[in-house]
Amino acid sequence: MFELYTGSGASLFITIVAVIIGFAAALGYVDFMKTKKEEKKD
């Protein structure tokens, strides 16, 4: 799939977007777990 875009810079763009989405998802997940733990304490 990515081979088609190589050279046009689109594969780099797709990779950057994927990393940003993954990072945002990871941050959201960590925040969700923190909230869960705090709720258990109370």
N, C-alpha and C positions, 0 to 999 in steps of 0.2 A: 504494500500500500504506500509506504513512505518513499519507496524508490521512484515512484512517478513524479514526486515533487522535488527530488534532489536537484540542486542547481538553481532553482527558482527562489530559494529562500523560504518557501512555504513550509518545508519540513521543520526548519528551525523555529518558525513562528508557531507551528502546531505543537512542537515540543515545549516551547516556553509557555504557551497557553495551558497545556496539560499539566505542567509543573505547578503553575499558579493555582489551577483548579484543585490539584492534589494537595497543595499546601493549605489552601483555604479549607478544604474538607478535613484535613488533619487537625487544624486549629479548632474547627467547630466540634470535632469529635472529642478533643482533649477538654474543651470547655464543657461539653455535655457530661463527660465523666466527672469533672470537678463538681458540677452542680449536683450530680447524683450522689456523690460522697457526702457533700454538705447536707443534703436532705436527710441522709441516714443518721447523721449526728444529732439532728434536732428530733 
